């Protein structure tokens, strides 16, 4: 670990934005490994996910927050609290917007939250590969009228366009400091958390519009059998209604089997060994509004 701060920079960077603007895609692009789950449904990210990028002369610690939105349940309240608290804890804020969607009430809601913030804020316009350059210039001008951003940088997180430029700009704003994490560490989350997120991603992706964000995953058991170099994972997918349980299991268990097969491939890639994955589905009615159950799923109110 490099504890010398001379010439070495390190900083915490928060990624803020409405749901589904590409925050997790950006984080995974920068880190080069899947640590934040991606879905085309809003509210995929629930916890702060720290991604760590270490270069020769700097360490960037990224925090991927839940999309800022008006909460509709206790889980939503929790997610908003997490997102807003990160604004006070970081060296740079990346306000990410979707180039295709333009400026709307969601962006206005977020800009209101920035009024009392003294942290440098970058406007990061994502998905520029989807629009004409003329539209991009108009969009930039409209945002300049709304807020005085420290930097405005258009990118495509999916294609990688301008991502290196963004990193170079961030480096000019973060302070000199030590290397907080070992060079080969890419996140501060335990493996169990990432495994549960990978399973949840597959369940969300495969059930599409049939299951709203009332789905959680609990890892019941995760142990490595050294004699066979196999990791045994037992996990429970939690839903809110019996009808959702039927959808996740599918006809003759076909959907659950597909979720398991796809998740297992990602988990094997993460852990670097063979994985034996067992999945169950359980109904816990209205769990998103019950603090005791939210705590069971890792949403610890006292940590924020």
N, C-alpha and C positions, 0 to 999 in steps of 0.2 A: 504494500500500500504506500502511495506517495503522500507523505505528510508535509512535505515542503510546499509552502504556498507561493514562493517566489516565482513569478511568471506563469504559475498554474492557475487556471480559473475553474470555479465550480459554482453552479447555481441551480435553483429550483424554478421550474417553468410550469405554469398551469395552462392547460388547454381548456378554454371555455367556449361554449357555443350551444346553439339550439340542438335538440336531438337530431341525429342522422345527418350531420354536416361533414362527417368523415374524420372525426377526432381519433377514433381507434385505428382507422386505416393509416392515418399519419403516424401514430405512435408505433405501430407495427412496422411501418416502412423505415422509420428512423432506427429502431432497435434491431431490425433485421430478423425478428423472431416473433411468433404470435404470442403476445402476452395479454392483449386486450381483445375481447371477443367482438366480432363484427356481425351485424345483422341489419337488414333494411327496415327493421321495426324501430321506432323510437324507444328510448329508455332501456337500451341494452346494457349500458354501463351503470352499475349501482354503487360500487365502492371506488374510492380513490385507487387508481392503479398506477404505481410508480414504475416507470421505465427508465433504465439507466443507460446512457450512452457515454462511453469513455473513449477519448482520443488521446493523442500524445501529450497535449497541453491543456486539456479541459475535460470536465465531467458535467454532463447535462442530466439533471434528474427531472423527468417529466411526470406531471400528475394529470391523468386523464379523469375529468370529473363527469358526473351525471349531467346530461343536458339541462340547462337552466330553463325552467318552465313553471307555470302556476300549478302548485301541487293539488292533487285530488284525493289523496289518502295519506295515512301516516308514513307509508314508505316514501311517498312523494315529498312529504315534509322533510324527512331524513335526507333524501337526496339533494334537496335544495340547500339544506344547512351545510352539507358537505361541500357543495359547489361554491357557496358564498364564503365559507371559511377559508378556502384555499386562496382567495383573492388577497388575504392579509398575510399569507405565509410565504409568498414566493418573491423571486427577483424579477421575473418577467411574466406577463400574461399574454397568451396567444388567444385572441378573439377570432375564432374560426367561423366563416360563413360559407354558404353554398352559392357559388357563382350562378348556378342555374335558377335559384329561387329569388335572388334579389333581396331588397330591404323590406321587412314586414314587421308586424306587431311583436313577433318573438324577439327580433333584433332590438327593437325599441325598448322592450322590457329589460333586456340585458344591459343596454347602454345606460339605462336609469341606475342600475346597480353599480356602474363604474364611476358615477359622479363623485363619490366620496373616496375613491381609490387613488393613491399616490404612486402606485407601481407602474412602470412603463408598460404600455399596452400596444401590442402589434395587431393590426388588422391582417388576418391571413385569409385570403380569398381562395378557397379550395374548389376543385373540379373545373379548373380553367380549360381543360381539354374538351369540355362539353359545350363551350360557348364561342361565339365569334369575338375576335379582339376588340371590335368597335363597342360591343356590349360591355366588355370588361372595363374599358375606359370610362364609359358612362356610369358604371357601378362604382368605380373608384371615386369619381367626382361626387356622387351622391353621398357616399360615406364621409368624405372630407367635410361636407357641410354639417354633418351630424355630430362629429367628435374630432378632437385633435389627437390623432394617434401618433405614437412615437415612430412607428414604421408601418408601411402598407406593402405587403408582399403577396403577390398572386402565386399559387402553387397548384400542382396536381399530385395529391398524396398517392393516388393509384398508380400514376405513370412515373412519379419521382421528379417531375419537372420543378425546378427552382428550390427543391428541398435543401440542397447544400447551401444555396445562397441564404436561405432562412436561418440555417444553423450558424453560418458565419456572422450574420447580423445579431443573433442572440448572444453570441460569444462576446461581442463588443459591449453588451449591457450587463453581463453577469460579473460579479466581483472576483478578485483573486481569492483563492481558498484551497483547502486540501482535497484530496481524492477521498470522498466519503465511503465509497464502496469499492471492493476489489474489481480489477479491470474486467474480469470475466463474468461479473454479476449483472444481469439485465433487469431484475426486478426485486423488490423487497417483499413480495408476497410469497408465502409458503407454497410448496408444490400442490398441496391439497386444494388450496383456493383456485389455482390455475386449472387444475384437473376438473373441478366442479364447473368452472366457467366454460371450459371446452365442451363439456356435456350439455350445458344449458344452451350454448350457441347452436349445436346440432339440433337440439329439440326445437328451438325457435325457428331455425331455418327450414326444417322439414315439415313442421305443422303450419307454416306460413300464417295466413290470416285467421286460421281456426282457433289459435290459442293467443289471447292477449298476453300482456306482461304480468300474468299471474302465475308464473312458473319459477320455481327455485330448485336448486340441487343441493342435497346434503351428502357429503362423503361419510359413509358409515364406517368404512374400514379401508386402509391402504397400507399394505405391507409387502415387503420384498422377500421373495423366497430365494435365498442365496444359492441353494443347491441346484436350482433350475434357471436362475437369472430371469425370473418372472415377477412382475409386480401384480399383486392381486388387489383389485379395486372393487369395492361394493358401494353403490350409490343409490340414493332414492330421489326420484323426481317428484317434487311437490306441486300439486295443482289445487285450485280452489273449488272445483265442481266435479261431480261424477261424470258429467258429459265430457269434460276435458280429459279425464282419466282414460275414457274410451278412445278418444282421438289419439292420445300419446301412445297407447298400447297398440291401437290399430287392429284391423281384421286379422285374427289368428296370430296376434303379436308381431305382425309384419313391421309396423312403424317403429316400435321399441327396438326391434332387432336392427333396423337400419340406423337409428340414432346411435346405438351401441357400436356398430361396425365403424361408422364414420368418426365417432369420438375416440375410439380405440386407436385409430391410425395417428391422430394428432397427439394423443397421450404418449404413445410409443415414441414419437418424434421428440416430445418434450423430455421424457425420462431416459431415452437412449437404451431401452430394453423392451422385451416382450411384455405385453399387458394382458391379463385375464380380467375382463370387465363384466360385472354383474349389475343389472339395473332393475329397480322396482319403481312402481308409481303409487303415490299415496295422496289422498285428498285431505287437505286441511282447510276447511272453509274460512274464507275472509282473512287469510293469514297476513295480508298486507296492512291490515288495520289493527293488528294485535302486537303490542310491543314485546311481549314475552316470546312470540314466535319470530319476530324480526331479529331479536337478540340471538336466538338459536341459529339463524341463517347468517350471522356475522355482522348484522347492522347494530353496532354498539353505540348507543346514543351518548354514553359518557366519554367517548373518545374524541368527540368533536365539540 
